Amino acid sequence: MRLPGISKKHIFYELLEKQAQAAVDAATEFQVLVGDFANLAKHAARIKEIESEADHITHELANRIDATFVTPLDKEDLHALSSELDDVTDCIEACTGRMALYQLTQLRPDLAGLVEMLVRITEATREAVKALRTKPNRDNVQDLFIHIHQIENEHDAAFRKALAGLLNAPDADPIKVIKWKEVYDRIETAVDKCEDVAHIIESVVVKYA
């Protein structure tokens, strides 16, 4: 069923943008969680809701791609973009879900910075996805790709520093180390997935130039 007011061509962009927005919403809720750590379970549950809603969008997009003979972008590119965007939200949900499952009670000081960068890169990724509608040339969106890459580099450095602090802390509890390392790893994966989305969009822009 076609959404009202949206052409058959533009529905693909609409759904990709909704996937990108879901990633932003999940990252933003994660940031709220960090500022309200005592209510970890509540915020993790909200992120689970966002992830479930995003899954529905992903399935709708996949069905439309397969059912449409001529799509505005190559079907392979649409599937790849959709999959990577879905992975971003999935990684965030898996991270906060594990935090609730592990009953973490004490916030690590470096988490806020990592999540703040996660929010920024999901927002930049959303803008890159939105740019697809206009069929931009590479020069028009190059600054956005550079910005996403810079955030990823910044996050990678912060991730390494956080990991070193976690693993090398004197008298560290091994179980807590394992739990927090998984949290850090999943945030890093979500950030990397955003850069993967940017790489796909960049290749699409070059292909259609």
C-alpha positions, 0 to 999 in steps of 0.5 A: 500500500502506497503512503498518501502523498508520496510518489512510487519513486520517492517512497524509497527515499522516504523509507531510507530517511525513516531508517536514518531517523530511527538511528538518530532517535536511538542514539539520542535516547541513549544519550538521555539514558547516560544522563539518567542512568538510574532509569537505565531499564526504562530508556533501554526499553524505549530504545527497544521500541525504536528498534522494533519500529525500525525493523518494520520500516526495513521489512517494508523497504525490502518488500518494495524493492523486490516488488518494484521493477524499476527503482530510483537507485540500483536494487543492490544499493538500496538493499545495502543502504537499508541493511547498514542503516538497520544495523546502526539501530540494531547495534545501539539497541543491543548495547543498551539492552546488554547494559540493562541485562547486565544490571550495570549500576555505576556509569563510567566517565568516558561513556558520555563522550562516546555516546555524544559522538554517536549522536553526532555521526547518526545525525550526519548520516541522516543528512547524507541519506536525505541528500540522495533525493536531490541526486547530488554530485560529489562536490555538493556532499563531499564536506558531509562525507569528510565530516562523518569520517572525522567523527569516526576518527575522533570516536576511534581515538576516544574508544581506544582511550576508554578501552585502555582505561578499562582494561588497565585499571588497577584492581579492576573487576574482571566481570565488570571489564567484560561487561563494559568492553562489550558496551564499548565494542557495540558503540564502536560498531554502530559508529563504524556502520554509519561510516559504511553508510556514507561510503555506500552513498558516496559510491552511489553519488559517483555512479549516478554523476 
